[in-house]
Structures are given as structure tokens and as C-alpha cells.
Amino acid sequence: MTPRELEQYLHQQIPLSNAMGVEVMAATLDDVVLSAPLAPNINHRETVFGGSASAVALLSAWALLYIRLRHEGRESQIVVQRNTMSYERPITADFTATATIEDASTWRKFTDMLRRKGRGRISVTAKLRCKGMEVGELTGDFVAVSR
């Protein structure tokens, strides 16, 4: 799936991504990088609203799972079970969220469980960056259910 195809999918299926101005910068099996502009995500302090930052991070993590499962031909419904978000610095300009799965063995365990039980759980990390600095991090626990 190309970055453009993923972006179109997100904008059609998750309209909030379009309203937030989310663009897909990279979409590989190793990571998904989303960017978002300050303007539609601004708060009363002229920084990015925390909910917007969290939403973009969560979306990048979800998208990584989506393209990896799709690549493997697994039709699954992916939902977030829980997440934690840390905000290290105010986000004062356009920003990115980069999602990765930090331990390759967790992917194998996840897909094995999905194949055997029809359901699997996995954690995905997304790092937020602005002006070359890390400004936040999301850790999300996701569940996939086979269709």
C-alpha cells in the first residue's frame, strides 16, 4: 500500500483524519509516519491541542497494524484497547507521529495468536516530533479480531 493509498483510505474511513489535515509521509511494514499541521489542531495557547496530538499518534499506530495485516492477507478488525500518552514539550508547529513495533518477536506472537484463536493483542509505540525534537510518545495496546 502506498502512502497516498493509505492517506485516501484514512480520509474516507476516518473522517477526523481529513479534518485534522493528516498526511501520510511514509507507509512501510516497519513504520508509518503521519504529519499534521498546526492550524486545524491549534488550542487556546497556540500550540497543538493534546487530543489532536494523541489522535494522530493513535492513528499512526492503528495504520501500521492495518497495513501489516493487509500485507499478510489477514482480514481483521483492529481496535484500540488502551493507550498512554506522554507529552514532553508543547507542540508549536506542524508535527509528525511515527509508529513502530519495537520488538519483532511480538509481531510473530500476535499473528500466531490471531491465527490460532481468531484474536490477538499487541502494543505499538508512536513518537511525536516537532522541529526536530521528540515532543511526546504514545503506547497503544491494540486487539485484532479475524473477520
C-alpha positions in Angstrom: 0.0 0.0 0.0 1.4 3.4 -1.0 1.4 6.4 1.3 -1.2 8.0 -1.0 -3.5 5.0 -0.9 -3.3 4.8 2.9 -4.0 8.5 3.2 -7.1 8.2 0.9 -8.3 5.2 3.0 -7.8 7.1 6.3 -9.6 10.2 5.0 -12.5 8.1 3.7 -12.9 5.7 6.6 -11.8 8.0 9.5 -13.1 11.5 8.5 -11.4 13.1 11.5 -8.0 12.4 9.9 -9.1 14.6 6.9 -10.4 17.4 9.2 -7.1 17.4 11.1 -5.1 17.7 7.9 -3.3 14.4 8.4 -0.9 13.4 5.6 0.9 10.0 5.2 4.6 10.7 4.8 5.7 7.0 4.9 3.9 3.7 5.0 6.1 0.6 5.2 6.0 -2.6 7.1 8.5 -1.1 9.6 6.8 2.2 10.3 4.1 4.6 9.4 4.8 8.3 9.6 1.9 10.8 9.6 2.2 14.5 9.6 -0.4 17.1 10.7 -0.4 20.9 10.5 -0.7 23.2 13.5 -3.6 25.3 12.2 -6.6 22.8 12.3 -5.2 21.3 15.6 -4.5 24.5 17.5 -5.6 25.2 21.0 -6.1 28.4 23.0 -2.3 28.5 23.8 -1.4 28.5 20.0 0.0 25.0 20.4 -1.4 21.7 19.3 -4.4 20.5 21.3 -3.4 17.4 23.3 -6.3 15.5 21.9 -5.1 16.1 18.4 -1.6 15.0 19.2 -2.9 11.9 20.8 -5.3 11.2 17.9 -2.5 11.5 15.3 -0.2 9.2 17.3 -3.0 6.7 17.8 -3.9 6.8 14.1 -0.3 6.1 13.1 -0.2 3.1 15.3 -3.5 1.8 14.0 -2.4 2.4 10.4 0.8 0.4 10.9 -1.2 -2.6 12.1 -3.7 -2.1 9.3 -1.0 -2.2 6.5 0.9 -5.1 8.1 -2.2 -7.3 8.5 -3.3 -6.4 5.0 0.1 -7.3 3.6 -0.2 -10.7 5.2 -3.7 -11.1 3.7 -5.4 -11.1 7.2 -8.8 -9.6 7.2 -9.1 -8.3 10.8 -11.0 -5.6 12.7 -8.5 -3.6 14.7 -9.5 -1.7 17.8 -7.5 0.1 20.5 -7.9 -1.4 23.9 -6.0 1.2 25.9 -3.3 3.7 25.5 -1.0 6.0 27.4 0.3 9.3 26.1 3.2 11.4 27.5 3.7 15.0 26.4 7.3 16.1 26.8 7.1 19.6 25.2 4.5 21.9 23.7 3.9 21.3 20.0 4.3 24.7 18.4 4.2 23.9 14.7 3.5 21.1 12.2 4.3 17.7 13.7 4.8 14.1 12.9 3.8 10.8 14.5 6.0 7.7 13.7 4.6 4.3 14.7 6.8 1.2 15.1 6.7 -2.2 16.7 9.8 -2.2 18.7 10.2 -6.0 19.2 9.9 -8.2 16.1 9.0 -11.2 18.2 5.9 -9.5 19.5 4.6 -9.4 15.9 5.1 -13.2 15.5 3.3 -13.9 18.8 0.5 -11.5 17.8 -0.1 -13.1 14.4 0.2 -16.6 15.8 -2.5 -15.9 18.4 -4.6 -14.2 15.7 -4.3 -17.3 13.5 -4.9 -19.8 16.3 -7.6 -18.0 18.4 -9.0 -15.5 15.9 -7.9 -12.7 18.2 -4.6 -11.2 19.1 -3.2 -8.3 21.2 -0.1 -6.2 20.5 1.5 -2.9 21.7 2.6 -0.3 19.3 4.6 2.8 20.1 4.2 6.2 18.3 6.7 9.0 18.8 5.7 12.6 18.1 8.2 15.0 16.7 8.2 18.8 16.1 11.0 20.9 14.8 13.4 18.0 15.0 12.7 17.3 18.7 10.7 14.4 20.3 7.7 16.0 21.9 5.6 13.1 23.0 5.0 9.4 22.9 2.0 7.1 22.8 2.0 3.4 23.7 -1.2 1.7 22.5 -2.5 -1.8 23.1 -4.5 -3.0 20.2 -6.7 -6.0 19.6 -7.3 -7.5 16.2 -10.2 -9.9 15.6 -10.3 -12.1 12.5 -13.3 -11.4 10.2 
